[in-house]
Amino acid sequence: MEEKLTSKELEDRYFMKAFGRDLKLVKGSGSYVWDEDGKKYLDLVAGIAVCSTGHCNPSVVEAVCSQAKELIHISNLYYVPNQGELAKKLVEISGIPGGRVFLSNSGAEANEGAIKLARIRTGRKNFVAFIDGFHGRTMASLAVTHKPAIREPFEPLEPKCKFIKYGDLQALSEAVDENTAGVFIEGIQGEAGIVPAPRGFYEGVRKICDEKGALLICDEVQSGMGRTGKWFYYQSTGVIPDIVSIAKGIASGLPMGAIVAREGLTFNPGEHGSTFAGGPLVCAAALATIKVIEENLGEVTDKGRMFMEGLKELSPRGMGLMIGIPAGEERCPKIAAICREKGVLVNCASHGTIRLVPPLTITKEEIKEAIAVIKSAFEETA
Ligand SMILES: Cc1ncc(COP(=O)(O)O)c(C=O)c1O
């Protein structure tokens, strides 16, 4: 008789050990998910800032199901249903003049596209990025990602990248030179533990890029698609990037990334491509997602304030519904475990930070529930 293995046993035997996990979630609706034993959790992780419209948002489900009945895949050899409509929408919400879009399948891939585009259009080879910045785990996106523990085992990496202290304009000015194709920046460093840019920093970075002829590439993979209360973080500064990279919250959990680049920055035929990117299903999901975010965007700032106010004795930082609470390296996993026990999912970002990136559709009642549980978990570990 064939032996019946549990999910964990199957994974232990057949799956590469790239992830550490011990919870199986099997169902989601709105801000909640359920595990295999039927336990319900308020989900403040949201697939790591992906499920922006909540789990299985009915409008997104409807759009995906009806598209699935028409056409699932066709390749980029042909015009793809919904692709032009989505590109128009992304250019509009990005506010990038004369913008053009290239679609991909993930955040890392969006950044790969940005790297290729910057190199080919500037004719320059190198990049500058920031200490603690995260831009992905494919080889080129890893090359502009700082964290030595994940980057160094794969060296040598291309493109060459200098890493500068986040917020240090003087160091940036010295690092950017005539070989710099682009500067990669997150407005709020997500994986680093929700670290917002110092006031005036973005404007300073833009100025240096302009003076030195380097492109400003804003990585809004985590902070974009309404998470900070604007469509993109840079819209709360005076700065417009040359290229913005987008992913995570763009399609409610279907895999999609995108870059929007300003007028004059475009791939020519043959310079870039992808089999799956921007297929009919993901484009339908993204268009439906954008509509839901449009309806909820006006409340994101208030909801974020509610979190900040309710958690203020814990010194939270961030913007909108992208919030970090410093907990310390040792205490962070303990707090996350207590929250989980009490039915709230949070996760630990770098430097011992509890990260909250809930669905943008979270309700005020759910925020109250979250605050009470998080506070009690901090008290229990004090
Ligand atoms: C700012 C930022 N850029 C890029 C990425 C990579 O995105 P993906 O995991 O979809 O490749 C991430 C993922 O966490 C991110 O936070």
The ligand as a MOL file (V3000), in Angstrom:
LIG
                    3D

  0  0  0     0  0            999 V3000
M  V30 BEGIN CTAB
M  V30 COUNTS 16 16 0 0 0
M  V30 BEGIN ATOM
M  V30 1 C 11.6490 46.3340 -2.0780 0
M  V30 2 C 11.6510 44.9740 -2.6910 0
M  V30 3 N 12.1570 44.8220 -3.9270 0
M  V30 4 C 12.1620 43.6180 -4.5290 0
M  V30 5 C 11.6740 42.5060 -3.8940 0
M  V30 6 C 11.7080 41.1700 -4.6030 0
M  V30 7 O 10.4160 40.8200 -4.9780 0
M  V30 8 P 10.0730 39.2940 -5.3570 0
M  V30 9 O 10.1810 38.5050 -4.0820 0
M  V30 10 O 8.6810 39.3520 -5.9030 0
M  V30 11 O 11.0630 38.8600 -6.3650 0
M  V30 12 C 11.1450 42.6160 -2.6080 0
M  V30 13 C 10.6250 41.4310 -1.9080 0
M  V30 14 O 10.4690 41.4150 -0.7160 0
M  V30 15 C 11.1300 43.8870 -1.9800 0
M  V30 16 O 10.6410 44.0590 -0.7630 0
M  V30 END ATOM
M  V30 BEGIN BOND
M  V30 1 1 1 2
M  V30 2 1 2 3
M  V30 3 2 2 15
M  V30 4 2 3 4
M  V30 5 1 4 5
M  V30 6 1 5 6
M  V30 7 2 5 12
M  V30 8 1 6 7
M  V30 9 1 7 8
M  V30 10 2 8 9
M  V30 11 1 8 10
M  V30 12 1 8 11
M  V30 13 1 12 13
M  V30 14 1 12 15
M  V30 15 2 13 14
M  V30 16 1 15 16
M  V30 END BOND
M  V30 END CTAB
M  END
